[in-house]
């Protein structure tokens, strides 16, 4: 009998939350301010904030606060987050090869 690894299940719980993959994909391009991420995705500010906090808690996203007026906050991927790049690239390739728009509706 096949048994799932608890770490695999935990990883899937993190990555399967709505918008998480797209947020990580955006941050793969470098540091971004909250407003830049929000403008690039059709997600509410409340939900984006929640996802960024979840990803920060998981050690995937780094939140950096700059003491300026107004205060500037930038988000970037940690080494752990950058390690997801080949995973997301593989999922993207799989989607290009196998997923049709009709399947997602």
C-alpha positions in Angstrom: 0.0 0.0 0.0 1.3 3.4 -0.9 1.6 5.9 1.9 2.0 9.7 1.4 4.9 11.4 3.0 3.7 13.9 5.6 6.1 16.5 4.2 4.6 16.0 0.7 1.1 16.6 2.1 2.3 19.7 4.0 3.9 21.1 0.8 0.7 20.5 -1.2 -1.3 22.3 1.4 0.9 25.4 1.2 1.1 25.4 -2.6 -2.6 24.6 -3.3 -4.0 27.6 -1.7 -5.6 29.9 -4.2 -3.3 32.6 -5.6 -0.2 31.1 -3.9 1.4 29.7 -7.1 0.8 33.0 -9.0 2.3 35.1 -6.1 5.4 32.9 -6.1 5.6 33.1 -9.9 5.5 36.9 -9.7 8.2 37.0 -7.0 10.4 34.7 -9.1 11.0 37.9 -11.2 12.6 39.7 -8.2 11.6 42.0 -5.3 8.2 43.6 -5.5 6.1 46.0 -3.4 2.7 44.9 -2.2 1.0 47.4 -4.7 3.0 45.9 -7.6 1.9 42.4 -6.8 -1.7 43.5 -6.2 -1.8 45.3 -9.5 -0.5 42.3 -11.4 -3.0 39.8 -10.1 -6.8 39.8 -9.8 -6.7 39.2 -6.1 -8.1 41.3 -3.3 -5.7 43.2 -1.0 -6.9 41.3 2.0 -6.4 37.9 0.4 -3.0 38.9 -1.0 -1.9 40.0 2.5 -3.1 36.8 4.0 -1.2 34.7 1.4 2.0 36.7 1.8 1.8 36.2 5.6 1.3 32.5 5.1 4.3 32.3 2.7 6.4 34.3 5.1 5.5 32.0 8.0 6.5 29.0 5.8 9.9 30.6 5.1 9.1 31.0 1.3 8.8 34.8 1.2 10.9 37.5 2.9 9.2 40.8 3.9 11.6 43.7 4.1 10.6 47.0 5.7 12.5 50.2 4.9 12.3 53.1 7.3 11.4 55.8 4.8 8.6 58.2 4.6 6.3 56.7 3.5 7.4 53.3 4.8 8.4 51.0 1.9 7.8 47.2 2.2 9.3 44.8 -0.4 8.6 41.1 -0.8 11.0 38.6 -2.3 11.6 34.9 -2.3 13.9 33.3 0.2 16.3 30.5 -0.9 13.5 28.1 0.0 11.1 30.0 -2.2 13.6 30.2 -5.1 13.9 26.4 -4.9 10.3 26.3 -6.2 11.3 27.7 -9.6 11.9 24.3 -11.3 8.7 23.0 -9.7 6.6 25.9 -11.1 8.3 25.6 -14.5 7.5 21.9 -14.6 3.8 22.6 -13.7 3.7 25.3 -16.3 5.1 22.9 -19.0 2.7 20.2 -17.9 -0.2 22.7 -18.2 0.9 23.8 -21.7 1.1 20.2 -22.8 -2.0 18.8 -21.2 -4.5 21.3 -19.8 -7.2 22.8 -21.9 -9.2 26.0 -21.0 -12.4 24.0 -21.0 -11.0 21.7 -18.2 -10.5 24.7 -15.9 -14.1 25.9 -16.0 
